[in-house]
Amino acid sequence: MDQNLTHLIDKLQNKKIMVIGDMVADIYLEGKISRISREAPVLILEHAGETVVPGGAANAVHNAATLGGQVYAVGVIGDDNAGQQLSQVLSNKNVNTQGFIIDNSRPTITKPA
């Protein structure tokens, strides 16, 4: 790795960083193809699970925390499974999510990945 980049990563350690933005939950579906639809040439997925990973501003939050920063995330999430999973993933990286505004009137922004 370039010495300049390593130096920059070292300087990031324990720096306080606030990220404000759209907290997106990228959702990866897991399963297997069970059949092809009779009505159209469409594959039918037998759902086995899903994985939520940070997207949008939440991806920047996750990356900064992974590089050693003390990250404070600020954004709106819904009171739903995607919001809860996104909060959990970020909390596991020691991100401060007290800046999350939980809005019962809207879902967490999601993107199927």
C-alpha distances in whole Angstrom, upper triangle without the diagonal:
4,6,8,7,7,10,12,11,13,16,16,17,21,22,25,24,27,26,30,30,31,30,30,31,29,31,31,34,34,37,39,41,45,47,47,50,53,53,50,47,45,43,44,42,43,41,39,37,34,31,30,26,26,26,26,26,26,22,21,23,21,18,18,20,17,15,17,20,23,24,28,29,32,33,36,36,40,42,41,39,36,35,36,33,31,32,31,28,27,29,27,24,26,26,30,32,35,34,35,38,40,42,45,46,43,41,37,35,34,32,33,30
4,5,5,6,9,10,11,13,15,16,18,21,21,24,24,27,26,30,30,32,31,31,32,31,33,33,37,37,40,42,44,48,49,50,52,55,55,52,49,47,46,47,44,45,43,42,39,37,33,32,28,27,27,27,26,27,24,22,23,23,19,19,21,19,16,18,20,24,25,28,29,32,34,37,37,41,43,42,40,37,37,38,35,32,33,33,30,28,30,29,26,27,27,30,32,36,35,36,39,41,43,46,47,44,42,38,36,35,34,35,32
4,5,5,6,9,10,10,12,14,16,20,20,23,23,26,26,30,31,33,32,33,34,33,35,35,39,40,43,45,47,50,52,53,55,58,58,55,53,50,49,50,47,48,46,44,41,39,35,34,30,29,29,29,28,28,25,23,24,23,20,19,21,19,16,17,19,23,24,28,29,32,34,38,38,42,44,43,42,39,38,38,36,33,34,34,31,29,31,29,26,27,27,30,32,35,35,36,39,41,44,47,48,45,43,39,38,37,36,37,34
4,5,5,6,9,10,11,13,15,19,18,21,21,24,24,27,28,30,30,31,32,32,35,35,38,40,43,45,47,51,52,53,54,58,58,55,52,50,48,49,47,48,45,44,41,38,35,33,29,27,27,27,25,26,23,21,22,22,18,17,20,18,15,17,18,21,23,26,27,30,32,35,36,40,42,42,41,37,37,37,35,32,33,33,30,28,30,29,25,26,26,28,31,33,33,34,37,40,42,45,46,43,41,38,36,36,35,36,33
4,5,5,6,9,10,11,13,17,16,19,18,21,21,25,26,27,27,28,29,28,31,31,35,36,39,41,43,47,49,49,51,55,54,51,49,46,45,46,43,44,42,40,38,34,31,29,26,24,24,23,22,23,20,17,19,19,15,14,16,15,12,14,15,19,20,23,24,27,29,32,33,37,39,38,37,34,33,34,32,29,29,29,26,24,26,26,22,23,23,26,28,31,30,31,34,36,39,42,43,40,38,34,32,32,31,32,30
4,5,5,6,9,10,11,15,15,19,19,22,22,26,27,29,28,29,29,29,32,32,35,36,39,42,44,47,50,50,52,56,56,53,50,48,46,47,44,44,42,40,38,35,31,29,26,24,25,25,24,23,21,19,19,19,15,14,16,14,11,12,14,18,19,23,25,28,30,33,34,37,39,39,37,34,33,34,32,29,29,29,26,24,26,24,21,22,22,25,28,30,30,31,35,37,39,42,44,41,39,35,34,33,32,34,31
4,5,5,6,9,10,14,14,17,18,21,22,26,27,30,29,30,31,31,34,34,38,39,42,45,47,50,53,53,55,59,58,56,53,51,49,49,47,47,45,43,40,37,33,32,28,26,27,26,24,25,22,20,20,20,17,15,17,16,12,13,14,18,19,23,25,28,30,34,35,38,40,40,39,36,35,35,33,30,30,30,27,25,26,26,22,23,23,25,28,30,30,31,35,37,40,43,44,42,40,36,35,35,34,36,33
4,5,5,6,9,12,12,15,14,18,19,22,24,26,26,27,28,28,31,32,36,37,41,43,45,49,51,51,53,56,56,53,51,48,47,47,44,45,43,41,38,35,31,29,26,23,24,23,21,21,19,16,17,17,14,12,14,14,10,11,12,15,16,20,21,24,27,30,31,35,37,37,36,33,32,32,31,28,27,28,25,23,24,24,20,21,20,22,25,27,27,28,32,34,37,40,41,38,37,33,32,32,31,33,31
4,5,5,7,11,11,14,14,17,18,21,23,25,24,25,26,26,29,29,33,34,38,40,43,46,48,49,50,54,54,51,49,46,45,45,42,43,40,38,35,32,28,26,23,21,22,22,20,19,17,15,15,15,11,10,11,10,7,8,9,13,14,18,20,23,25,29,29,33,35,35,33,30,29,30,28,25,25,25,22,20,21,20,17,18,17,20,23,25,25,26,30,32,35,38,39,37,35,31,30,30,29,31,29
4,5,6,9,10,14,15,18,20,23,25,28,26,28,29,29,32,32,36,37,40,43,46,49,51,52,54,57,57,55,53,50,48,48,45,45,42,41,38,35,31,29,25,24,25,25,22,22,20,18,17,17,14,12,13,12,9,8,10,13,15,19,21,25,27,31,32,35,37,37,35,33,31,31,30,27,26,26,24,21,22,21,18,18,18,21,24,26,26,28,32,34,37,40,42,39,37,34,33,33,33,34,32
4,6,8,8,11,12,16,18,21,24,26,26,28,29,29,32,33,37,38,42,45,47,50,53,53,55,59,58,56,54,51,49,49,46,47,44,42,39,36,32,30,26,24,25,24,22,22,20,17,17,17,15,12,13,14,10,9,9,12,14,18,20,23,26,30,31,34,36,37,36,33,31,31,30,27,26,27,25,22,23,22,19,18,18,20,23,25,25,27,30,33,36,39,40,38,37,33,32,33,33,35,33
4,6,5,9,9,13,14,18,20,23,22,24,25,26,29,30,34,35,39,42,44,47,50,50,52,55,55,53,51,48,46,46,43,43,40,39,36,32,29,26,23,20,21,21,18,18,17,14,13,14,11,8,10,10,7,6,6,9,11,14,16,19,22,26,27,31,32,33,32,29,27,28,26,23,23,23,21,18,19,19,15,15,15,17,19,22,21,23,27,29,32,35,37,35,33,29,29,29,29,31,29
4,6,9,11,14,16,20,22,25,23,25,26,27,29,31,34,35,39,42,44,47,50,51,52,56,56,54,52,49,47,46,43,44,40,39,35,32,28,26,23,21,23,23,20,19,18,16,14,14,13,10,9,10,7,5,5,8,11,14,17,20,23,27,28,31,32,33,32,29,27,27,26,23,22,22,20,17,18,17,14,13,14,16,19,21,21,23,27,29,32,35,37,35,34,30,30,30,31,32,31
4,6,9,12,15,19,21,24,22,25,25,27,30,31,34,36,39,42,45,48,51,52,53,57,56,54,53,49,48,47,44,44,40,39,35,32,29,26,23,21,23,23,20,19,18,16,14,14,14,10,9,11,9,6,5,5,9,12,15,18,22,25,26,29,30,31,30,28,26,26,25,22,21,21,19,16,16,16,13,11,12,13,17,18,19,21,25,27,30,33,36,34,32,29,29,30,31,33,31
4,6,10,13,16,19,22,21,24,25,27,30,31,35,37,40,43,46,49,51,52,53,57,56,54,53,49,48,47,44,45,41,40,36,33,29,27,24,21,22,21,18,18,18,15,13,14,13,10,10,12,10,8,5,6,8,11,14,17,20,24,25,29,30,31,31,28,26,26,25,23,21,22,20,17,17,18,15,13,12,13,16,18,18,20,24,26,29,33,34,33,32,28,28,29,30,32,31
4,7,10,13,17,20,19,22,23,25,28,30,34,36,40,43,45,48,51,51,52,56,55,53,52,48,47,46,43,44,40,39,35,32,28,25,23,20,21,20,16,16,17,14,12,14,14,10,10,13,12,10,6,5,6,8,11,13,17,21,22,26,27,29,28,26,24,24,24,21,19,20,19,15,16,17,14,12,11,11,13,15,14,17,20,23,26,29,31,30,29,26,26,27,28,31,30
4,7,10,13,16,16,19,21,22,26,28,31,34,37,41,43,46,48,48,49,53,52,50,49,45,44,44,41,41,38,37,33,30,26,23,20,17,18,16,13,13,14,11,9,11,11,8,9,12,11,10,7,6,5,6,9,11,14,18,20,23,25,26,26,24,21,22,22,19,17,19,18,14,15,17,14,13,10,10,12,14,13,15,18,21,24,27,29,27,26,23,23,24,25,28,27
4,7,10,13,13,16,19,21,24,27,30,33,36,40,42,45,47,47,47,51,50,48,47,44,43,42,39,40,37,36,32,29,25,22,19,16,16,14,11,11,13,10,8,12,13,10,11,14,14,13,10,8,6,5,6,7,11,14,17,20,22,24,24,22,19,20,20,17,15,18,17,13,15,17,15,13,10,9,10,12,10,12,15,18,20,24,25,24,23,20,20,22,23,26,26
4,7,10,10,13,16,18,21,24,27,30,34,37,39,42,44,44,44,48,47,45,44,40,39,39,36,37,34,33,30,26,23,19,17,13,13,11,7,8,10,8,6,10,11,9,11,14,14,14,11,11,7,6,5,6,8,12,14,18,20,22,22,19,17,18,19,15,14,17,16,12,14,17,15,14,11,11,10,12,10,11,14,17,19,22,23,21,20,17,16,18,20,23,23
4,7,9,12,15,18,21,24,27,30,34,37,39,41,43,43,43,47,45,43,43,40,39,38,36,37,34,33,30,26,24,20,18,14,13,11,7,9,12,10,9,13,14,13,14,17,18,18,15,14,11,9,6,5,6,9,12,16,19,20,21,19,16,18,19,15,15,18,17,14,16,19,17,17,13,12,11,12,9,10,11,14,16,20,20,18,18,15,15,17,19,22,23
4,6,9,13,15,18,22,25,28,31,34,36,39,40,40,40,43,42,40,39,36,36,35,33,34,31,31,28,24,22,18,16,12,11,8,5,8,10,10,10,13,14,14,16,18,19,20,17,17,13,11,8,7,5,8,11,14,17,19,20,17,14,17,18,14,14,18,17,14,17,20,18,18,15,14,13,14,11,10,11,14,15,18,18,16,15,13,11,14,15,19,20
4,6,10,12,15,19,22,25,28,31,33,35,37,37,36,40,38,36,36,33,32,32,30,31,28,28,25,21,19,15,14,11,9,6,5,7,10,10,11,13,15,16,17,19,21,22,20,19,15,14,10,9,6,7,9,12,15,16,17,14,12,15,15,12,13,17,16,14,17,20,19,19,16,16,13,15,12,11,11,13,13,16,16,13,12,9,8,10,12,16,17
4,7,10,13,16,19,22,26,29,31,33,35,35,35,39,37,36,35,32,31,30,28,28,25,25,22,18,16,12,11,8,7,6,5,5,8,10,9,11,13,14,15,17,19,20,18,17,14,12,9,8,6,7,7,10,13,13,14,11,9,12,12,8,10,13,12,11,14,16,15,16,13,14,11,13,11,9,10,11,13,15,16,13,11,8,7,9,11,14,15
4,6,9,13,16,19,22,25,27,30,31,31,31,35,34,32,31,28,27,26,24,25,22,22,19,15,13,10,9,6,5,5,7,6,8,11,11,12,14,16,16,18,20,21,20,20,16,16,12,12,10,9,8,11,13,13,13,9,9,12,11,8,11,13,12,12,15,17,16,18,15,16,14,16,15,12,13,13,14,16,16,13,10,7,5,5,7,10,11
4,6,10,12,16,19,22,24,26,28,29,29,33,32,30,29,26,25,24,21,22,18,19,15,11,10,6,6,5,5,8,10,8,9,12,12,12,15,17,17,17,20,22,21,21,18,17,14,14,12,12,9,11,13,11,10,6,7,10,8,6,10,11,10,11,14,15,16,18,16,17,14,17,16,14,15,14,15,17,17,14,11,7,6,5,6,9,10
4,7,10,13,16,20,21,24,26,26,27,30,30,28,27,23,22,21,19,20,17,17,14,10,8,6,5,6,5,9,11,10,9,13,14,13,15,18,18,18,21,23,22,23,20,20,17,18,16,15,13,14,16,14,12,9,11,13,11,9,13,14,12,13,16,17,17,20,18,20,18,21,20,17,19,18,19,20,20,17,13,10,9,6,5,6,6
4,6,10,13,16,18,20,23,23,24,28,27,25,24,21,19,18,15,16,13,13,10,7,6,5,7,9,9,12,15,13,13,17,17,15,18,21,20,20,23,25,25,25,23,23,20,20,18,17,15,15,16,13,11,8,11,13,10,10,14,14,13,15,18,18,19,21,20,22,20,23,22,19,21,19,20,20,21,17,14,11,10,7,6,5,6
4,7,10,13,15,18,20,21,22,26,26,24,23,19,17,16,13,14,11,11,9,5,5,6,8,11,12,15,18,16,15,19,19,17,19,22,22,21,24,26,27,27,25,25,22,24,22,21,18,19,20,17,14,12,15,16,13,13,17,16,14,17,20,19,20,23,22,24,23,26,26,23,24,23,23,24,24,21,17,15,14,10,9,6,5
4,7,10,12,14,17,18,19,23,23,22,20,17,14,13,9,10,7,8,6,4,7,9,11,15,15,18,21,19,18,22,23,21,22,26,25,24,27,30,30,31,28,28,26,27,25,23,20,20,21,17,14,13,16,17,14,15,19,18,17,20,22,21,23,26,25,27,25,28,28,25,26,24,25,25,25,22,18,17,16,12,11,8,8
4,7,10,12,15,17,19,23,24,22,20,17,14,12,9,8,6,5,5,5,8,11,13,17,18,21,24,22,21,25,25,22,24,28,27,25,29,31,32,32,30,31,28,29,28,27,23,23,23,20,16,15,19,19,16,18,21,20,18,21,24,22,24,27,27,29,27,30,31,28,29,27,28,28,28,25,22,20,20,16,15,11,11
4,7,9,12,14,16,20,21,20,18,15,12,10,6,5,5,5,7,8,11,15,17,21,22,25,28,25,25,28,29,26,28,31,30,29,32,34,35,36,34,34,32,33,31,30,27,26,26,22,19,18,22,22,19,21,24,23,22,25,27,26,27,30,30,33,31,34,34,31,32,30,31,30,30,28,24,23,23,19,17,14,14
4,6,9,12,14,18,20,18,16,13,10,8,6,5,7,8,10,12,15,18,20,24,24,28,31,29,27,31,32,29,31,34,34,32,35,37,38,39,37,38,35,36,34,33,30,29,29,26,23,22,26,26,23,25,28,27,25,29,31,29,31,34,34,36,35,38,38,35,36,34,34,33,34,31,27,26,26,22,20,16,16
4,6,8,11,14,16,15,13,10,6,6,5,6,9,11,13,15,18,21,23,26,26,29,32,31,30,33,34,32,33,37,36,35,38,40,41,42,40,40,37,38,36,35,32,31,31,27,25,24,28,28,26,27,31,30,28,31,34,32,34,37,37,39,37,40,40,37,38,35,35,35,35,32,28,28,27,23,21,17,17
4,7,10,13,15,15,13,11,8,6,6,6,9,11,15,17,20,23,26,29,29,32,35,33,33,36,37,35,36,40,39,38,41,43,44,45,42,43,40,41,38,37,33,32,32,28,26,26,29,30,27,29,32,31,30,34,36,34,36,39,39,41,39,42,42,39,39,37,37,35,36,33,30,29,29,25,24,20,20
4,6,9,12,12,10,9,6,5,8,9,12,15,18,20,23,26,28,31,31,34,37,35,35,38,39,37,38,42,42,40,43,46,47,47,45,45,42,43,40,38,35,34,34,31,28,28,32,32,30,32,35,34,33,36,39,38,39,42,42,44,42,44,44,41,41,39,39,37,37,34,31,31,30,27,25,21,22
4,6,9,8,6,6,5,6,9,11,15,17,20,21,24,27,29,32,31,33,37,36,35,39,40,38,39,43,43,41,44,47,47,48,46,46,43,43,40,39,36,34,35,32,30,29,33,34,32,33,36,36,35,38,40,39,40,44,43,45,43,45,45,42,42,40,39,38,37,34,31,31,30,27,25,21,22
4,5,6,6,5,6,6,10,12,15,19,21,22,25,28,30,32,32,34,37,36,36,39,41,39,40,44,44,43,46,48,49,49,46,46,43,43,40,38,35,34,34,31,29,29,32,34,32,33,37,37,36,38,41,40,42,45,44,46,43,45,45,41,41,39,38,36,35,33,30,31,30,26,25,21,22
4,6,7,8,10,10,14,16,19,22,25,26,29,31,34,36,35,37,41,40,39,43,44,43,44,47,48,47,49,52,52,53,50,50,47,47,44,41,39,37,37,34,33,32,36,37,36,37,40,40,39,42,45,44,45,48,47,49,46,49,48,45,45,42,41,39,38,36,33,34,33,30,28,25,26
4,7,8,11,11,15,17,20,24,26,27,30,31,33,36,34,36,40,39,39,42,44,42,44,47,47,47,49,52,52,53,50,49,46,45,42,40,37,36,36,33,32,32,35,37,35,36,40,40,39,42,44,44,45,48,47,49,46,48,47,44,43,41,39,38,36,34,32,33,31,29,27,24,26
4,5,9,11,14,17,20,23,25,25,28,30,32,34,32,34,38,37,36,40,41,40,41,45,45,44,47,50,50,51,48,47,44,44,41,39,36,35,36,33,32,31,34,36,34,35,39,39,38,40,43,43,44,47,45,47,44,47,46,43,42,40,39,38,36,33,31,32,30,27,25,22,23
4,7,10,13,16,19,22,24,24,27,28,30,32,31,33,37,36,35,38,40,39,39,43,44,42,45,48,48,49,46,46,43,43,40,39,36,35,36,33,32,30,34,36,34,34,38,38,37,39,42,41,42,45,44,46,44,47,46,42,42,40,39,38,37,34,32,32,30,27,24,21,22
4,6,10,13,15,18,20,20,23,25,27,29,28,30,33,33,32,35,37,35,36,40,40,39,42,44,45,46,43,43,40,40,37,35,33,31,33,29,28,27,30,32,30,31,34,34,33,36,38,38,39,42,41,43,40,43,42,39,39,37,36,35,34,31,28,28,26,23,21,18,18
4,6,10,12,15,17,18,21,23,25,27,27,29,33,31,30,34,35,34,35,38,38,37,40,42,43,44,41,42,38,39,36,35,32,31,32,28,26,25,29,30,28,29,32,32,31,34,36,35,37,40,39,41,39,41,41,38,38,36,35,34,34,31,28,27,26,23,20,17,17
4,7,9,13,15,16,19,21,24,27,26,29,32,31,30,34,35,33,35,38,38,37,40,42,43,43,41,41,37,38,35,33,30,29,29,26,24,23,27,28,26,27,31,30,29,32,35,34,35,38,38,40,37,40,40,36,36,34,33,32,32,29,26,26,25,22,20,16,17
4,6,9,11,12,16,18,21,24,24,27,30,28,27,31,32,30,32,35,35,33,37,39,40,40,38,38,35,35,33,31,28,27,27,23,21,20,24,25,23,24,28,27,26,29,31,30,32,35,34,36,34,37,37,33,34,32,31,30,30,27,24,24,23,20,18,14,15
4,6,9,12,15,18,21,24,25,28,31,29,28,32,33,30,32,36,35,34,37,39,40,40,38,38,35,36,33,32,28,27,27,23,20,20,24,24,22,24,27,26,25,29,31,30,32,35,34,36,34,37,37,34,34,32,32,30,31,28,25,24,24,21,20,16,17
4,6,8,12,15,18,21,22,25,28,26,25,29,29,27,29,32,32,31,34,36,36,37,34,34,31,32,30,28,25,23,23,19,17,17,20,20,18,20,23,22,22,25,27,26,28,31,31,33,30,33,33,30,31,28,28,27,27,25,21,21,21,18,17,14,15
4,7,11,14,17,21,22,25,28,25,25,29,28,26,28,31,30,29,32,34,35,35,33,33,31,32,30,29,25,24,23,20,16,17,20,20,17,20,22,21,20,24,25,24,26,29,29,31,29,32,33,30,31,28,29,28,29,26,23,22,22,19,18,15,16
4,7,10,14,17,19,22,24,22,21,25,25,22,25,28,27,26,29,31,31,31,29,30,27,28,26,25,22,21,20,17,13,13,17,16,13,16,19,17,16,20,22,20,23,25,25,27,25,28,29,26,27,25,26,25,26,23,20,19,19,16,16,13,14
4,7,10,13,15,18,21,18,18,22,21,19,21,24,23,23,26,28,28,28,26,26,24,25,23,22,19,18,18,15,11,10,14,14,11,13,16,15,14,17,19,18,20,23,22,25,22,25,26,23,24,22,23,23,24,21,17,16,16,13,12,10,10
4,7,10,12,16,18,15,15,18,18,15,18,21,20,19,22,24,25,25,23,23,21,22,21,20,17,17,18,15,11,10,13,12,9,10,13,12,10,14,16,15,16,19,19,21,20,23,23,21,22,21,22,23,24,21,17,15,15,12,12,10,10
4,7,9,13,14,11,11,15,15,13,15,18,17,17,20,22,22,22,20,20,17,19,17,17,14,14,15,13,10,7,9,10,7,7,10,10,8,11,13,13,14,17,16,18,16,20,20,17,19,18,19,20,21,18,15,12,12,9,10,9,9
4,6,10,12,9,8,12,12,9,12,15,14,14,17,19,19,19,17,18,15,17,16,16,14,16,17,15,13,10,11,12,8,7,10,10,7,9,12,12,12,15,14,17,15,19,19,16,19,18,20,21,23,20,16,13,12,10,10,10,9
4,7,8,5,5,8,8,7,9,12,12,12,15,17,17,17,14,14,12,14,13,14,12,15,16,15,14,10,10,12,9,6,9,10,8,8,12,12,11,14,12,14,13,17,16,14,16,16,18,20,21,18,15,12,11,10,10,12,11
4,6,5,5,8,9,9,11,13,14,14,17,19,18,19,16,16,13,14,12,13,12,15,17,16,15,12,12,14,12,9,12,14,11,11,15,16,15,17,15,17,15,18,17,15,17,17,18,21,21,18,15,11,9,8,8,10,10
4,5,5,7,9,10,11,13,15,16,17,19,18,19,15,15,12,12,11,12,12,15,18,18,17,14,13,16,15,12,14,16,14,13,17,18,17,18,16,17,15,18,16,14,16,17,18,21,21,17,15,12,9,10,10,13,12
4,5,5,6,9,10,11,12,14,16,17,15,15,12,12,9,9,9,11,12,15,18,18,18,15,14,16,15,12,13,16,14,12,15,17,15,16,13,14,13,15,13,12,14,16,17,20,21,18,16,13,11,12,13,16,16
4,5,5,6,9,10,10,12,14,15,14,14,11,11,8,9,9,11,11,14,16,16,16,12,11,13,12,8,9,12,10,8,11,13,12,13,10,12,10,14,12,11,14,15,17,19,21,18,16,12,11,11,12,15,15
4,5,5,6,9,10,10,12,14,14,15,12,13,11,13,13,15,14,17,20,19,18,14,14,16,14,10,12,14,11,9,13,14,12,14,12,14,14,17,16,15,17,19,20,23,24,21,18,15,13,13,13,15,13
4,5,5,6,9,10,11,13,11,13,10,11,10,12,12,15,16,19,22,22,21,18,16,18,17,13,14,16,13,11,14,15,12,14,11,14,14,17,15,15,18,20,22,25,26,23,21,17,15,16,16,18,17
4,6,5,6,9,10,11,9,10,7,8,7,10,11,14,14,18,20,20,19,16,15,16,15,11,11,13,11,8,11,12,9,11,8,10,10,13,12,12,16,18,20,23,24,22,20,16,16,16,17,19,19
4,6,5,6,9,10,10,11,8,10,9,13,14,16,16,19,21,20,19,16,15,15,13,10,11,12,9,6,10,10,7,10,8,11,11,15,15,14,18,19,22,24,26,23,21,17,16,16,17,18,17
4,5,5,6,9,9,11,10,12,12,15,16,19,19,22,24,24,22,19,18,19,17,14,15,15,12,10,13,13,10,12,11,14,15,18,18,18,21,22,25,28,29,26,24,20,19,19,18,20,18
4,5,5,7,6,8,7,10,11,14,16,19,20,23,25,25,24,21,20,20,19,16,15,16,14,11,13,13,10,11,9,12,14,17,16,17,21,23,25,28,30,27,25,21,21,21,21,23,22
4,5,5,5,6,6,9,10,14,16,19,19,23,24,24,23,20,19,19,17,14,14,14,11,9,10,10,6,7,7,10,12,15,15,16,20,22,25,27,29,27,25,21,21,21,22,24,22
4,5,7,10,10,13,14,17,19,22,22,25,26,25,24,21,20,20,18,15,15,15,12,10,12,11,7,9,10,13,15,19,19,19,23,24,27,30,32,29,27,23,22,22,22,23,21
4,6,9,10,14,15,19,21,24,24,27,29,29,27,24,23,23,21,19,19,18,15,13,15,14,10,12,12,15,17,20,20,21,25,27,30,32,34,32,29,26,25,25,25,26,24
4,7,9,13,15,18,21,24,24,28,29,29,27,25,24,23,22,19,18,18,16,13,14,13,10,10,10,13,16,19,19,21,24,26,30,32,34,32,30,26,26,26,27,28,26
4,6,9,12,15,18,22,22,26,27,28,27,24,22,22,21,18,17,18,16,13,13,14,10,10,9,11,14,16,16,18,22,24,27,30,32,30,28,25,25,25,26,28,27
4,7,10,13,17,20,21,24,25,26,25,23,21,21,20,18,16,16,15,12,12,13,10,8,7,8,11,13,14,16,19,22,25,28,30,29,27,24,24,25,26,29,28
4,6,10,13,16,17,21,22,23,23,20,18,18,18,15,13,14,13,10,10,12,9,8,5,6,9,11,11,13,16,19,22,25,27,25,24,20,21,22,23,25,25
4,7,10,13,15,18,20,21,21,19,16,17,17,14,12,14,14,10,10,13,11,9,6,5,6,8,7,9,13,16,19,22,24,22,22,18,19,21,23,25,25
4,7,10,11,15,17,18,18,16,13,14,15,11,10,13,12,9,10,13,12,11,7,6,5,8,6,7,10,13,16,19,21,19,18,15,15,17,19,22,22
4,7,10,13,15,17,18,16,13,15,16,13,11,15,15,12,13,16,15,14,11,9,7,8,4,5,8,11,13,17,18,17,16,14,14,17,19,22,23
4,7,10,13,15,16,14,11,13,15,12,11,15,15,13,14,18,17,17,13,12,9,10,7,5,6,9,10,14,15,13,13,10,11,14,16,20,21
4,7,10,12,14,12,9,12,14,11,11,15,16,14,16,19,19,19,15,14,11,11,9,6,5,6,7,10,11,9,9,8,9,12,15,19,20
4,7,8,10,8,5,9,11,9,9,12,14,13,14,17,18,18,15,14,11,12,10,7,6,5,6,9,10,8,7,5,7,10,13,16,18
4,5,8,8,6,8,11,10,11,14,15,15,17,19,21,21,18,17,14,14,13,10,8,5,5,6,7,5,4,4,8,10,14,17,19
4,7,8,6,7,11,11,11,13,16,16,16,19,21,21,19,18,14,14,14,11,10,6,6,5,8,8,7,7,11,13,17,19,21
4,6,5,6,9,10,11,12,14,16,16,18,21,21,20,19,16,17,17,13,13,9,10,8,10,9,7,7,10,11,14,16,18
4,5,5,6,8,10,10,12,14,15,16,19,20,19,19,16,18,18,15,15,12,13,12,14,12,9,9,11,11,14,14,17
4,5,5,6,9,10,11,12,14,15,17,19,17,18,15,17,17,13,14,12,13,13,14,12,8,6,8,7,10,11,13
4,5,5,6,9,10,11,12,14,16,17,15,15,11,13,13,10,10,8,10,11,13,11,8,6,8,9,12,14,16
4,5,5,6,9,10,10,12,15,15,14,14,11,13,14,11,12,10,12,13,15,14,11,9,12,12,15,17,18
4,5,5,6,9,10,11,13,14,14,15,12,15,16,13,15,13,15,16,18,16,13,10,12,12,14,15,16
4,5,5,6,9,10,11,13,11,12,10,13,13,11,13,12,14,16,18,15,12,9,10,10,12,14,15
4,6,5,6,9,10,11,9,9,7,10,11,8,11,11,14,15,18,16,14,11,13,13,16,18,18
4,5,5,6,9,10,10,11,9,12,14,12,15,14,17,18,21,19,17,14,16,15,18,19,19
4,6,5,7,9,9,11,10,14,15,13,16,16,19,20,23,20,18,14,15,15,16,17,17
4,5,5,7,5,8,8,11,12,11,15,15,18,20,23,20,18,15,16,16,17,19,18
4,5,5,5,7,7,10,12,12,15,15,19,21,24,22,20,17,18,18,20,22,22
4,5,7,10,11,14,16,15,19,19,22,24,26,25,22,19,20,20,21,22,21
4,6,9,11,14,15,15,19,20,23,25,28,26,23,20,21,20,21,23,22
4,6,9,12,14,14,18,19,23,25,28,26,24,21,22,22,24,25,25
4,6,9,10,11,15,16,20,22,25,23,21,18,19,20,22,24,23
4,6,7,9,13,15,18,21,23,22,21,18,19,21,23,25,25
4,5,6,9,11,14,17,20,18,17,15,16,18,20,23,23
4,5,8,10,14,16,19,19,18,16,18,20,23,26,27
4,6,9,12,16,18,17,17,15,16,19,22,25,26
4,6,9,13,15,14,13,11,13,16,19,22,23
4,6,10,12,11,12,11,13,16,19,22,24
4,6,9,9,9,9,12,15,18,21,23
4,5,6,8,9,11,15,18,21,24
4,6,8,10,13,15,19,21,24
4,7,10,12,15,19,21,24
4,7,9,12,15,17,21
4,6,8,12,14,17
4,6,10,12,15
4,7,10,13
4,7,9
4,6
4
